[in-house]
Amino acid sequence: MSKLGKLLLYVAIAFGAIAAGFIFKTQQMSSQLSSAEKQAGMKAFFAASLPDIEGNVQPFSQWQGNVLLVNFWATWCMPCREEIPEFIEIQDKFREQGLILVGIAIDQKEKVETFSKEFGINYPVVVGDMDAFSLAEAMGNPQGALPYTVIINRAGEIVDTHLGRVYMDKVEKILKPLL
């Protein structure tokens, strides 16, 4: 094998190891949130409010009692951009059954507004900065990595968290029994 071939093989193995570690850590994180941590995260979520893309402050308490899919994202985050068309579909599919998807953008308001209109986002989008990172951390994302998705049942309990791109078949399996 040539030197270039060996180098490419080593790089591929390194990326594979990093990806495996990330997946393992993500799995551990979602299963390691204690009941007290989940409760504290929900308390922080329902006490929070952030401005939407029109500048109107949206209190998160308004969504209490619904099944929520909360997605922390940014316009510059490629996995986030891949998820959003699927989130639009899932909001359409389950809106009548009580699903509210909430996008919490950690980005500049102008960029989020342009992006939201371009993609035709059909669910509430609020814009935050460090407050949004603090909220994500309270809800089980201490790394502050994006995207980060949290599913909340009607009783206001965290049912599932996912760090990284989430696929809709997984989301639907979790959501259907809650709706």
Backbone hydrogen bonds, N-H to C=O, Kabsch-Sander energy under -0.5 kcal/mol:
donor,donor_aa,acceptor,acceptor_aa,energy
6,K,2,S,-2.4
7,L,3,K,-2.6
8,L,4,L,-2.7
9,L,5,G,-2.2
10,Y,6,K,-2.7
11,V,7,L,-2.5
12,A,8,L,-2.4
13,I,9,L,-2.4
14,A,10,Y,-2.4
15,F,11,V,-2.6
16,G,12,A,-2.3
17,A,13,I,-2.4
18,I,14,A,-2.4
19,A,15,F,-2.7
20,A,16,G,-2.5
21,G,17,A,-2.4
22,F,18,I,-2.4
23,I,19,A,-2.6
24,F,20,A,-2.6
25,K,21,G,-2.7
26,T,22,F,-2.4
27,Q,23,I,-2.4
28,Q,24,F,-2.3
29,M,25,K,-2.6
30,S,26,T,-2.0
31,S,27,Q,-1.4
32,Q,28,Q,-1.2
32,Q,29,M,-0.7
33,L,29,M,-0.6
34,S,32,Q,-0.5
38,K,34,S,-2.5
39,Q,35,S,-2.4
40,A,36,A,-2.5
41,G,37,E,-2.4
42,M,38,K,-2.2
43,K,39,Q,-2.3
44,A,40,A,-2.3
45,F,41,G,-2.3
46,F,42,M,-2.8
47,A,43,K,-1.2
48,A,44,A,-0.8
48,A,45,F,-1.2
50,L,58,Q,-1.5
52,D,56,N,-2.6
53,I,125,V,-0.9
55,G,52,D,-1.8
58,Q,50,L,-3.1
60,F,48,A,-2.6
62,Q,59,P,-1.6
63,W,60,F,-1.7
64,Q,61,S,-1.5
66,N,63,W,-1.6
67,V,98,G,-1.3
68,L,66,N,-0.6
68,L,152,I,-2.3
69,L,100,I,-1.9
70,V,68,L,-0.5
70,V,150,V,-3.2
71,N,69,L,-0.5
71,N,102,V,-2.8
72,F,70,V,-0.5
72,F,148,Y,-3.3
73,W,104,I,-2.1
77,C,74,A,-1.1
78,M,76,W,-0.7
81,R,77,C,-2.2
82,E,78,M,-1.8
83,E,79,P,-1.6
84,I,80,C,-1.8
86,E,83,E,-0.8
87,F,83,E,-2.2
88,I,84,I,-2.4
89,E,85,P,-1.7
90,I,86,E,-2.5
91,Q,87,F,-2.4
92,D,88,I,-2.0
93,K,89,E,-2.6
94,F,90,I,-2.1
95,R,91,Q,-1.3
97,Q,94,F,-0.8
98,G,95,R,-1.9
99,L,94,F,-1.9
100,I,67,V,-2.5
102,V,69,L,-2.7
103,G,124,P,-2.9
104,I,71,N,-3.2
104,I,102,V,-0.6
105,A,103,G,-0.7
105,A,126,V,-2.9
106,I,73,W,-3.2
107,D,105,A,-0.9
107,D,128,G,-0.7
112,V,108,Q,-2.3
113,E,109,K,-2.7
114,T,110,E,-2.3
115,F,111,K,-2.5
116,S,112,V,-2.9
117,K,113,E,-2.1
118,E,114,T,-2.5
119,F,115,F,-2.5
120,G,116,S,-1.1
121,I,116,S,-2.2
126,V,103,G,-2.9
127,V,51,P,-3.1
128,G,105,A,-3.1
133,F,129,D,-1.6
134,S,130,M,-2.5
135,L,131,D,-2.1
136,A,132,A,-2.5
137,E,133,F,-2.3
138,A,134,S,-2.3
139,M,135,L,-1.4
140,G,137,E,-1.8
141,N,136,A,-1.9
144,G,141,N,-1.0
148,Y,72,F,-1.7
149,T,162,H,-2.8
150,V,70,V,-2.8
151,I,160,D,-2.9
152,I,68,L,-2.8
153,N,157,E,-2.4
156,G,153,N,-2.0
159,V,151,I,-3.2
160,D,151,I,-1.4
162,H,149,T,-2.5
164,G,147,P,-3.2
164,G,162,H,-0.5
170,K,167,Y,-0.8
171,V,167,Y,-1.7
172,E,168,M,-3.0
173,K,169,D,-1.7
174,I,170,K,-1.6
175,L,171,V,-2.8
176,K,172,E,-2.6
178,L,174,I,-0.5
178,L,175,L,-1.3
179,L,175,L,-1.4
179,L,176,K,-0.6
